[in-house]
Amino acid sequence: MKLIPSRPASRLLQALLSAVMCVATLGAAAQSIVMASTTSTEQSGLFAHLLPEFKKASGIDIKVVALGTGQAIDMARRGDADVLFVHDQAAEEKFVAEGFSLKRWPVMYNDFVLVGPQADPAQIRGRDIVLALKKLSAANAGFISRGDKSGTHAAELRFWKLAGLESMGSGYQSCGCGMGPALNIAASSGAYVLADRGTWLNFKNRANLSVLVEGDGRLFNQYGVMVVNPAKHAHVKVAEAQKFVDWVVSAPGQAVIANYKIGGEQLFFPNAGK
């Protein structure tokens, strides 16, 4: 004989099933975090290589919002991200000093390169970034600035300031765009542009562009990672965000960064704890 549950029993069973599904949904939500990051980590292909390894180790998904560093920091300041991964050390230290994070961890570095037409009409080829900018200004050469308050834009402005020029030249243009679009504009117009090496190595539409200035110690490009302070935004998933930080600065995470190469060339160099 087949037993048919009474209506109250059916309702109880339904309620229990709903509760179980709700708990499962909440558990799944807790296993994902939002990261505000710079476009270079995304456009270089690093995150496509790094984040699946973190998920294997932790079970945590990371949704990346790739912006210029300034915009990424603003996003984290508003509490719209759980973790911040960017490359403007002065701005990062200010973020911590203002209480939006309790600590900044260095993760890795690469360098900036000045890219331009292979024929190099402004004759800037060499190692000295400041001398190169002086030549670009004097020649009124086409130069594409990201103009987006990114880490690369901040570095570019520092270099122009070091050059001590009254004018950047009539060829200077600000695109207010990411690294990839800035490189595309430079490629199509035969202009010069400052780029992070990681994005440059992963950039496919090079046309006649090539690296003209590299090796200057001032082109050093450090990346840092921070957990957003829950004292500022109580909803931040601190435990999951900290798991990512702990992993990316650990030996396994640092090894994954070191192993990311394009054409045999390493894009980022881990330096956590140094």
C-alpha positions in Angstrom: 0.0 0.0 0.0 1.3 3.5 -1.0 1.4 6.0 1.8 0.4 9.6 0.8 1.7 12.3 3.2 -1.0 14.4 4.8 -1.1 18.1 3.8 0.7 19.3 7.0 3.4 16.7 6.4 3.8 17.8 2.8 4.0 21.4 3.8 6.7 20.6 6.4 8.7 18.6 3.8 8.4 21.5 1.3 9.6 23.9 4.0 12.6 21.7 4.8 13.6 21.4 1.2 13.3 25.2 0.7 15.5 25.7 3.8 18.1 23.3 2.5 18.2 25.0 -0.9 18.5 28.4 0.8 21.4 27.3 2.8 23.1 25.8 -0.3 22.5 29.1 -2.2 24.0 31.1 0.7 27.0 28.7 0.8 27.6 29.1 -2.9 27.4 32.9 -2.6 29.9 32.9 0.2 32.3 31.0 -2.1 32.7 33.9 -4.5 34.3 37.3 -4.1 34.7 40.5 -6.2 38.1 41.8 -7.1 38.7 45.3 -8.3 41.9 45.3 -10.3 43.9 47.0 -12.9 43.4 46.3 -16.6 47.0 45.1 -17.0 46.5 42.0 -14.9 43.4 41.1 -17.0 44.6 42.1 -20.5 48.0 40.5 -20.0 46.2 37.2 -19.5 47.6 36.7 -16.0 44.2 36.3 -14.3 43.0 33.7 -16.8 46.1 31.7 -15.7 46.1 32.5 -12.0 42.5 32.5 -10.8 41.6 28.9 -11.9 44.6 27.7 -9.8 43.3 29.6 -6.8 39.8 28.1 -7.3 41.4 24.6 -7.4 43.1 25.3 -4.1 40.2 27.0 -2.3 36.9 26.4 -4.1 36.4 30.2 -4.3 35.4 31.9 -7.5 36.7 35.5 -8.1 34.7 37.9 -10.3 37.2 40.5 -11.6 36.2 44.1 -12.5 39.2 45.4 -14.5 39.6 49.1 -14.4 42.3 51.7 -14.3 44.0 51.6 -10.9 42.4 54.9 -9.7 39.0 53.6 -10.6 39.6 50.2 -9.0 40.7 51.9 -5.8 37.5 54.1 -5.9 35.4 51.0 -6.4 37.0 49.3 -3.3 36.6 52.6 -1.3 32.9 52.4 -2.0 32.7 48.9 -0.8 31.9 47.4 -4.2 34.8 44.9 -4.0 36.2 42.5 -1.4 39.8 42.6 -2.5 41.9 45.1 -4.5 44.9 44.2 -6.8 46.5 47.2 -8.4 49.9 48.9 -9.2 50.2 52.4 -7.9 52.1 52.1 -4.6 51.6 55.7 -3.4 47.8 55.5 -4.0 47.7 52.0 -2.3 49.5 53.3 0.8 47.0 56.2 1.0 44.1 53.7 0.7 45.6 51.9 3.8 46.3 55.1 5.6 42.7 56.2 5.2 41.6 52.9 6.9 40.0 51.3 3.8 42.4 48.3 4.3 44.4 47.2 7.2 47.5 46.1 5.2 49.0 46.2 1.7 50.9 43.1 0.6 53.5 43.3 -2.3 52.8 40.5 -4.8 54.9 40.9 -8.0 56.5 43.3 -10.3 57.3 43.9 -14.0 58.2 47.0 -15.8 56.9 49.7 -18.1 58.2 50.1 -21.6 57.9 53.0 -24.1 56.6 51.7 -27.3 56.5 53.5 -30.7 57.0 53.2 -34.5 59.9 50.9 -35.3 61.4 53.7 -37.5 61.4 55.9 -34.4 61.1 59.3 -36.1 61.6 61.1 -32.8 64.9 59.2 -32.2 64.1 58.2 -28.6 65.5 54.6 -28.7 67.5 53.8 -25.5 67.3 53.3 -21.8 66.5 56.8 -20.4 62.8 57.4 -20.1 63.2 61.1 -19.1 65.5 61.9 -22.1 63.0 60.0 -24.4 60.1 62.2 -23.2 62.1 65.4 -23.7 62.8 64.3 -27.3 59.1 63.5 -27.9 58.1 66.9 -26.6 60.7 68.7 -28.8 59.6 66.8 -31.9 55.9 67.3 -31.1 55.6 63.6 -31.7 52.3 61.7 -31.4 51.9 60.3 -27.9 48.9 58.5 -26.6 48.3 58.9 -22.9 45.7 56.6 -21.2 44.5 59.6 -19.2 42.3 57.4 -17.0 44.0 57.7 -13.6 45.3 54.2 -14.0 48.6 53.0 -12.5 50.2 53.3 -15.9 48.8 56.9 -16.3 50.1 57.8 -12.8 53.6 56.5 -13.8 53.5 58.4 -17.1 52.7 61.6 -15.3 55.6 61.0 -12.8 58.0 60.6 -15.8 56.8 63.8 -17.5 57.2 65.6 -14.2 60.8 64.3 -13.9 61.4 65.6 -17.4 60.6 69.1 -16.1 58.9 70.2 -19.3 56.4 73.1 -19.8 54.7 71.2 -22.6 54.3 67.6 -23.6 54.2 68.7 -27.2 51.4 69.2 -29.7 51.2 65.5 -30.5 50.2 64.6 -27.0 46.6 63.0 -26.8 44.7 61.7 -23.9 42.3 58.8 -24.8 40.7 58.2 -21.3 41.0 54.5 -22.1 42.5 51.2 -21.0 45.9 49.8 -22.0 44.7 47.7 -24.9 42.7 50.5 -26.6 45.6 52.9 -26.1 47.9 50.5 -27.8 45.4 50.1 -30.6 45.3 53.9 -31.2 49.1 54.1 -31.2 49.3 51.2 -33.6 46.8 52.7 -36.0 48.3 56.3 -35.8 52.0 55.6 -35.6 52.2 57.2 -32.2 54.3 56.5 -29.0 52.7 55.1 -25.8 53.8 54.0 -22.4 52.7 50.4 -21.6 53.2 47.8 -19.0 55.2 44.9 -20.4 52.7 42.3 -19.6 49.9 43.8 -21.7 52.4 44.6 -24.5 53.6 41.0 -24.6 50.0 39.8 -24.9 49.0 42.5 -27.4 48.3 41.1 -30.9 47.7 44.2 -33.0 51.2 45.6 -33.0 51.4 46.9 -36.6 54.8 48.5 -36.8 55.2 49.2 -33.1 58.2 48.0 -31.1 59.7 48.6 -27.7 62.0 51.6 -27.9 62.8 52.4 -24.3 63.3 49.8 -21.6 65.7 49.0 -18.8 65.6 52.3 -16.9 65.2 51.5 -13.1 62.5 54.2 -13.0 60.3 52.0 -15.1 59.9 49.4 -12.3 56.2 48.5 -11.8 55.2 47.0 -8.4 51.8 45.4 -7.8 50.0 45.1 -4.4 47.0 43.4 -3.0 44.6 44.5 -0.1 41.5 43.2 1.6 38.8 45.9 2.0 38.4 46.7 5.7 35.0 45.4 7.0 35.0 48.3 9.6 34.3 50.5 6.6 31.9 48.1 4.8 30.5 45.3 6.9 29.3 43.2 4.0 32.8 42.6 2.7 33.7 38.9 2.5 36.8 39.2 4.6 37.5 35.5 5.2 37.4 34.6 1.5 39.3 37.7 0.4 42.0 36.9 2.9 42.2 33.4 1.6 43.1 34.8 -1.8 45.7 37.2 -0.4 47.3 34.4 1.7 47.4 32.1 -1.3 48.7 34.7 -3.8 51.6 35.6 -1.5 52.4 32.0 -0.6 54.9 29.8 -2.4 52.3 28.0 -4.5 50.6 31.3 -5.6 54.0 32.9 -6.3 55.0 29.9 -8.4 51.9 30.2 -10.5 52.7 33.9 -11.2 56.3 33.0 -12.1 55.2 30.3 -14.5 53.0 32.6 -16.6 54.9 33.1 -19.9 54.2 34.2 -23.4 56.6 33.0 -26.1 58.9 31.8 -23.3 59.1 35.2 -21.8 58.0 35.7 -18.1 55.5 38.5 -17.7 55.5 39.0 -13.9 58.1 38.4 -11.2 56.8 37.4 -7.8 58.3 39.3 -4.8 55.9 38.8 -1.9 57.6 39.5 1.4 60.5 41.3 -0.1 
